[in-house]
Amino acid sequence: MFRLRPGPLRAAVLLAVGFVLLRVVYRAAFGGVGGPGPVLLDLPLLRLGGPFSHVTLLGPITLQGLGNAALSALPVAAVILFFGALNAVVDVSRLFGRGAGRGPLRAISRALVIAWATFPALLDSVRRVRIARRLRGERGVAALLVPVFEQTIERALALAASMETRGLAADSSADGSADALTADCARPATMTDASLAFAGSWHLDHLAFALAPGTLTVIAGPTGSGKTSLLHSLSGLFQHFFDGTQGGVIEVAGVDRARTPPRNTAAFVGLVSQNVRLGFAAETVHDEIGFALAVRGVAPVIVHARVLEVAARLQITALVPRPINALSAGEATLVAIASALVARPILLLVDEPLADLDEAARLRVCAVLADLAHEAQVCVVVAEHNTAEFAATADAWLEIQGTRVQVRGAGDRPGARADARADDSVRADDSVRADDSVSPLARAIPVAAPGEPRVSIRHLTVTHGTTRVVDDVSFSIGPGQIVALRGPNGAGKSSLLHAIALPSAPDSVIINGTNVSALKRSTRRQAVALVPENFDDLLFSISVSEECRRSDRSTRASASTAEVFAALLGRSAGAPLTALLGQHPRDLSAGERLCLVIAIQLAACPALLLVDEPTRGLDPQARALVGSALLRASRSGTAVMFATHDQAFVDGIATTTMLMRAARLVPELVPS
């Protein structure tokens, strides 16, 4: 619990100094900072009229007045420094977590855990949105408000859900290992004439199945069909956290799910959420794995032994002392699985564990989950788009078809034919390559001089601290070319794309003969535009139509962003698109949302479009939609480069493939 961490103290010092400066500026703006002594700046005294006649602006500024203004801010600055110093030597989240496990302050401590862990997320959201604002060419501070608010709420909700499923503030009757011992291990999950519904149109009916111990079951279905909701009906979050409506009977280990909140079944139900990083509560891997035991008051020596035991089983012992924010995507997924296993669950629920992983990490996670089911006799349920990865190990499949769930046997994997058809639809989409309906995209993109490549990357190097994440990378791309960037997690693919979109070194990124680092924000997007992996960061408004209008204002292009969006979706910009324009961007399907962000970035007619992980978390139909969108963009003359782990997607649309390992390209451009 006690360790010296300079990071929180540095952040507190910066925040305290910023507060003092803000206080001085405020005092100078409203009434001046006058007083005895020499006048440093004699500003005119302005008095507002009407109902604001009591408000005075500006006025003389003296040295003593500045000192008095700074002194008035010191009490608050001292409080900020105190909590920064406290957080630097004490793991406050862990302290609050222990308080939430028992005693009269459980509810307050639970809220403090979430609030304390959400504050760094707020700062991270501001950082991410500032980058997104640069990528979109936005300038106003107001552009920060909507995405920062949404991201902070998302982090708070994900953390609260994580705390709920790990037993924070559980009833005393549910504390300890007795509940796991008395749970019905022979019936880990049973649904009897059950139904699930949200307020609105989504619902699942006539759910009837029983899952056995020692089995691996995969939930399959298209994007938006309800895979996560079905999984969370077993975790209890659907009924008790997300306000879903349950009918019929759902039991986990003999416990009525409708009557029992997730925190009271944490001793025998483990959950690995879709975005594992959002649910992390501790600062080190050791504390994250042991969190569920620590909040139930288990002795530290037992927690430590259990953490090492679980880490050894998953072969991640080397990760135990590491900071949680230093993990790769694959490592973070394994740590989240370890955190769910630490209490020895009867039922383990895993939501899309393969979405962020390269091939090696996917194989490792699949092997871990299969081993937990078949060797450790845990009932494992996985919701996943990439069903092919589990074809050899799954014992049963739950396929969502409309409002029903069909139970399939081990050898009857759903979606196999649909996967092939979706890949073929992108690969054989010659109609997109020759389609004149993409005319909104085919605008005046500047061309390079004769004999010059459209894009030239020259000796590009990026360092994070003392680590080189991109090491002396050089290549060229021609107009209309679609380049796939492949490589394992941590190879530097995302860092390379960001460095191309926002270059800092002169003459490292040359597009159409122009040094991109010397361009202004408003003109840089005409050279290069990036759709980041977290593409929702680029959505700043509360409706699709407002997003399109905002984009039109910043680009001043001849064709509207809505027309580009419609072209990418293969629709007209009239009535077929009207229903989408009135929706909140986050209410669109994942594929439609990604196409919207691509349309926003294409609105400036960039010579180069960069897309990071375009198929992440998408079903085959959505992958086909995004693939067609990238083909349409290349048809307009834009060079396209995307980073991906999806080999089938690469085979379908890429004209060239680059491989990146350990921050370098190996080899250079290779025809696909």
Secondary structure by P-SEA (a helix, b strand, c coil): cbbbbaaaaaaaaaaaaaaaaaaaaaaaaccccccccccccbbbbbbbccccccccccccccaaaaaaaaaaaaaaaaaaaaaaaaaaccaaaaaaaaaaacccaaaaaaaaaaaaaaaaaaaaaaaaaaaaaaaacccccccccaaaaaaaaaaaaaaaaaaaaaccccccccccccccccccccccccccbbbbbcccccccccccccccccbbbbbbbcccccaaaaaaaaacccccccccccccccccccccccccccccccccbbbbccccccccccccaaaaaaaaaaaacccaaaaaaaaaaaaaaaccccccccccccccaaaaaaaaaaaaacccccbbbbccccccccaaaaaaaaaaaaaaacccccbbbbbccccccccccccbbbbbcccbbbbbccccccaaaaaaaaaaaaaaccccccccccccccccccccccccccbbbcbbbbbcccccccccccccccccbbbbbbbcccccaaaaaaaaaccccccccccccccccccccccccccbbbbccccccccccccaaaaaaaaaaaccccccaaaaaaaaaccccccccccccccccccccaaaaaaaaaaaaacccccbbbbccccccccaaaaaaaaaaaaaaaaacbbbbbbbccaaaaaccccbbbbbcccccccccccc
